[in-house]
Amino acid sequence: MFQAIRKRPSAIVVVCLLTTSAAFAGVSVSSPTPGATVASPVQFVASASSTLPISAIAVYVDGQRASLVMGASINVSIPMANGGHSIVVQAWDTSGAVFKDSETITVTSTTGVTVTSPANGSAVASPIPVAAAATAPNPITAMRIYLDGNSVFATSSSQLNTTVPASNGSHSLVVQAWDSIGNVYKQSLTVNVESSGVPSGATVFGGIQKMTGWQSCTTCAGAGGSGPAAAFWTQQFVQSPSLSGASMEFSIGGSIPYSDAIWWRQLGANNGATHFQYDLDFFLTNPQYAEALEFDVNQSIGNKKFIFGTQCNIKSGGTWDVWDTAGNAWRSTGIACPMPSANQWHHLTWEFYRDSSVTYFVAVTLDGVRHNVNYSFFAKPWSANEINVAFQMDGDYAQHGYSAWLDNVTLRYW
């Protein structure tokens, strides 16, 4: 398990304003307005009040929960398909009383193909991760990927997320879509493929976000393993946002600044494994509230623990940091990791290996752009046998509540 170390302000001053009791008990939705025609993603702004404190507020789209925030207000952007939708914004107070507001809206969106991975002109590993979506006034009936002019993948959906094997070198990639009346939409790009080095006999754990048995904690995720407590929760098999149809949603909130939460999934043990590839897609509606996001792999081999700890240090440097196990500290790689774009799937791959006593951080690939890292740190003594993957969300100075979704979570080792 991985523990976060981050600087904290030397003092926090809280100013309390006394107000009268709420003028009404219920939910007020300021955006979107009932019957509105809006573009996707749809911005939802709402608040709730009661004679007792509001504990949570959520947005439901067509009967499915799309977002939940621990608190009395919500301001989120939610991707939605074209057409009419039933919306319910619901809140709960500390006694369990329920308040809700219902409306209908119509969603429209831009026309064309958007490829979110890989980036045009990027260096990528094979197989190439390709993620794209298509929108048009008429329903999208098919999408296809062409590599160097040859069709290599097809689907009858309006979005795709797959991998395409390719030889080393420069390649032309085209993602094309058709609507129900035969109109064609496409986006073209070029990529340079570098060998991934994953052997055919590697052990693969795929769809980890769908596995039962995830574990979590909050105070252990903070400085020294005893940080402040956050409010946190998770939900599996989320249909939207999702690429596979079953993403996993992670959320934190609360009232204590800089409190964190970590989730991890044990995957058994293999003391002979020395090389690891951690691969996943992630999505945020409010990335401005994330202090940092951590993506970790941990291996213990009976007498040593190797922590492949990484974080996108969004608000304290905007770089990828890696964990110095022996030194018990973060080390900046200098590789940029700015705030991720909201309402967009991002594809992340980390490559690691170890020898008998040293952890090596090899490379990171974000949205098709690969950077060599080349950092290494000594392991630490430990008496366990395990391999696990972990994801951590760090709260900011005001502990704004926010959610993240993971999909296609995969660990390969050999």
Order of alpha helices (4+ residues) and beta strands (2+ residues): beta-beta-beta-beta-beta-beta-beta-beta-beta-beta-beta-beta-beta-beta-beta-beta-beta-beta-beta-beta-beta-beta-beta-beta-beta-beta-beta-beta-beta-beta-beta-beta
